[in-house]
Amino acid sequence: MRNKLSIENNNLIVEPQGLDKLWSLKNKLVIPLNHIAGATLDNTILFDKKGLRSPGTAALDYYAGSFHLNNEINFYNAKKGSDIIVIQLKEEHYNRLILEIDNPRQWIDKLNNI
């Protein structure tokens, strides 16, 4: 598991695990639930163009940190070949969170039904 998700006080808490904190340059992200526009499963998103990495890591099919493309900023912490959840945000610094997590379908249902 690269990320741990939890819901506390009407916020989604995203916590990169282990060395992923170092590679993504984030200890955690706190997103108000009302800033989540939806969530989907997309195991092919890491094959798409990601844009300029700033700051972050891109090595050996692993992407972590902030990536800037077409006036959007997306946060990645995922590796190709894994189940990846994409969380669409509104009114946030990031436009999307692209995350490798355990039980992605459960979290997709939960986030889409808030």
PAMI-584202 format. One record per residue (C-alpha): x, y, z; residue number from 1; residue in three letters. Coordinates in Angstrom, 2 decimals. Layout:
BEGIN
+---------+---------+---------+-----+------+
!      xx !      yy !      zz !  nr ! rest !
+---------+---------+---------+-----+------+
!       X !       Y !       Z ! NUM !  ala !
...
+---------+---------+---------+-----+------+
This chain:
BEGIN
+---------+---------+---------+-----+------+
!      xx !      yy !      zz !  nr ! rest !
+---------+---------+---------+-----+------+
!    0.00 !    0.00 !    0.00 !   1 !  met !
!    1.46 !    3.34 !   -1.03 !   2 !  arg !
!   -1.26 !    5.50 !    0.55 !   3 !  asn !
!   -3.60 !    5.23 !    3.49 !   4 !  lys !
!   -6.98 !    6.97 !    3.23 !   5 !  leu !
!   -9.24 !    7.92 !    6.12 !   6 !  ser !
!  -12.12 !   10.28 !    6.79 !   7 !  ile !
!  -11.92 !   12.52 !    9.85 !   8 !  glu !
!  -13.97 !   15.62 !   10.71 !   9 !  asn !
!  -15.49 !   15.88 !    7.20 !  10 !  asn !
!  -12.04 !   15.68 !    5.59 !  11 !  asn !
!  -10.39 !   13.06 !    3.43 !  12 !  leu !
!   -6.93 !   12.36 !    4.83 !  13 !  ile !
!   -4.35 !   10.95 !    2.39 !  14 !  val !
!   -1.16 !    9.69 !    4.01 !  15 !  glu !
!    1.67 !    8.35 !    1.86 !  16 !  pro !
!    3.24 !    5.37 !    3.61 !  17 !  gln !
!    6.88 !    4.60 !    4.37 !  18 !  gly !
!    9.43 !    6.01 !    1.93 !  19 !  leu !
!    6.60 !    7.32 !   -0.25 !  20 !  asp !
!    6.46 !   10.30 !    2.12 !  21 !  lys !
!    9.98 !   11.13 !    1.03 !  22 !  leu !
!    9.43 !   10.48 !   -2.70 !  23 !  trp !
!    6.15 !   12.44 !   -2.85 !  24 !  ser !
!    7.41 !   15.19 !   -0.52 !  25 !  leu !
!    4.16 !   15.01 !    1.46 !  26 !  lys !
!    3.39 !   13.66 !    4.92 !  27 !  asn !
!   -0.33 !   13.97 !    4.31 !  28 !  lys !
!   -3.00 !   15.79 !    2.35 !  29 !  leu !
!   -6.21 !   17.04 !    3.97 !  30 !  val !
!   -9.12 !   17.58 !    1.56 !  31 !  ile !
!  -12.58 !   18.76 !    2.70 !  32 !  pro !
!  -15.17 !   16.20 !    1.59 !  33 !  leu !
!  -17.23 !   18.90 !   -0.13 !  34 !  asn !
!  -14.21 !   19.59 !   -2.42 !  35 !  his !
!  -14.36 !   16.06 !   -3.86 !  36 !  ile !
!  -16.14 !   15.99 !   -7.22 !  37 !  ala !
!  -15.87 !   12.22 !   -7.71 !  38 !  gly !
!  -13.62 !    9.20 !   -7.89 !  39 !  ala !
!  -12.88 !    6.59 !  -10.54 !  40 !  thr !
!  -10.67 !    3.55 !  -11.06 !  41 !  leu !
!   -8.14 !    4.12 !  -13.88 !  42 !  asp !
!   -5.33 !    1.59 !  -14.17 !  43 !  asn !
!   -4.07 !    3.21 !  -17.40 !  44 !  thr !
!   -3.68 !    6.82 !  -16.24 !  45 !  ile !
!    0.04 !    6.42 !  -15.58 !  46 !  leu !
!    0.55 !    5.83 !  -19.31 !  47 !  phe !
!   -0.77 !    9.37 !  -20.03 !  48 !  asp !
!    1.43 !   12.44 !  -20.23 !  49 !  lys !
!    1.96 !   13.80 !  -16.72 !  50 !  lys !
!    3.64 !   17.13 !  -17.39 !  51 !  gly !
!    6.38 !   18.92 !  -15.51 !  52 !  leu !
!    7.37 !   17.32 !  -12.21 !  53 !  arg !
!    7.71 !   19.99 !   -9.55 !  54 !  ser !
!    8.51 !   18.75 !   -6.94 !  55 !  pro !
!    8.40 !   14.99 !   -7.08 !  56 !  gly !
!    9.79 !   11.70 !   -8.33 !  57 !  thr !
!    9.46 !    9.81 !  -11.60 !  58 !  ala !
!   11.48 !    6.60 !  -11.77 !  59 !  ala !
!   10.98 !    2.95 !  -12.72 !  60 !  leu !
!    7.26 !    3.34 !  -13.52 !  61 !  asp !
!    6.66 !    5.06 !  -10.16 !  62 !  tyr !
!    5.33 !    8.62 !   -9.95 !  63 !  tyr !
!    5.06 !   10.68 !   -6.80 !  64 !  ala !
!    4.54 !   14.36 !   -6.07 !  65 !  gly !
!    3.17 !   17.33 !   -7.99 !  66 !  ser !
!    2.94 !   17.32 !  -11.78 !  67 !  phe !
!    1.90 !   20.39 !  -13.81 !  68 !  his !
!    0.17 !   19.98 !  -17.19 !  69 !  leu !
!   -2.16 !   22.32 !  -19.12 !  70 !  asn !
!   -2.81 !   24.68 !  -16.19 !  71 !  asn !
!   -3.62 !   21.75 !  -13.90 !  72 !  glu !
!   -1.69 !   20.43 !  -10.92 !  73 !  ile !
!   -2.12 !   16.78 !  -10.09 !  74 !  asn !
!   -0.73 !   14.83 !   -7.15 !  75 !  phe !
!    0.57 !   11.35 !   -7.93 !  76 !  tyr !
!    1.65 !    8.54 !   -5.66 !  77 !  asn !
!    1.29 !    5.35 !   -7.68 !  78 !  ala !
!    3.15 !    2.72 !   -9.68 !  79 !  lys !
!    2.22 !    1.36 !  -13.09 !  80 !  lys !
!    0.49 !   -2.01 !  -12.93 !  81 !  gly !
!   -1.41 !   -1.32 !   -9.72 !  82 !  ser !
!   -5.03 !   -0.42 !   -9.02 !  83 !  asp !
!   -5.19 !    3.36 !   -9.15 !  84 !  ile !
!   -7.93 !    5.62 !   -7.87 !  85 !  ile !
!   -8.34 !    9.08 !   -9.42 !  86 !  val !
!  -10.04 !   11.61 !   -7.15 !  87 !  ile !
!  -11.32 !   14.70 !   -8.94 !  88 !  gln !
!  -11.16 !   17.85 !   -6.79 !  89 !  leu !
!  -12.70 !   21.32 !   -6.93 !  90 !  lys !
!  -11.55 !   24.51 !   -5.22 !  91 !  glu !
!   -8.24 !   22.89 !   -4.21 !  92 !  glu !
!   -4.56 !   23.38 !   -5.03 !  93 !  his !
!   -4.62 !   20.02 !   -6.85 !  94 !  tyr !
!   -7.07 !   19.21 !   -9.63 !  95 !  asn !
!   -6.73 !   15.45 !   -9.16 !  96 !  arg !
!   -5.19 !   12.94 !   -6.80 !  97 !  leu !
!   -3.84 !    9.83 !   -8.54 !  98 !  ile !
!   -3.25 !    7.23 !   -5.84 !  99 !  leu !
!   -2.42 !    3.58 !   -5.34 ! 100 !  glu !
!   -4.48 !    2.30 !   -2.40 ! 101 !  ile !
!   -5.86 !   -0.90 !   -0.93 ! 102 !  asp !
!   -9.56 !   -1.53 !   -1.63 ! 103 !  asn !
!   -9.92 !    1.08 !   -4.40 ! 104 !  pro !
!  -13.47 !    0.06 !   -5.36 ! 105 !  arg !
!  -14.64 !    0.44 !   -1.76 ! 106 !  gln !
!  -13.15 !    3.95 !   -1.61 ! 107 !  trp !
!  -14.61 !    4.91 !   -4.99 ! 108 !  ile !
!  -18.10 !    3.96 !   -3.77 ! 109 !  asp !
!  -17.56 !    5.79 !   -0.49 ! 110 !  lys !
!  -16.26 !    9.00 !   -2.11 ! 111 !  leu !
!  -18.92 !    9.06 !   -4.82 ! 112 !  asn !
!  -21.70 !    8.71 !   -2.22 ! 113 !  asn !
!  -20.67 !   11.47 !    0.16 ! 114 !  ile !
+---------+---------+---------+-----+------+
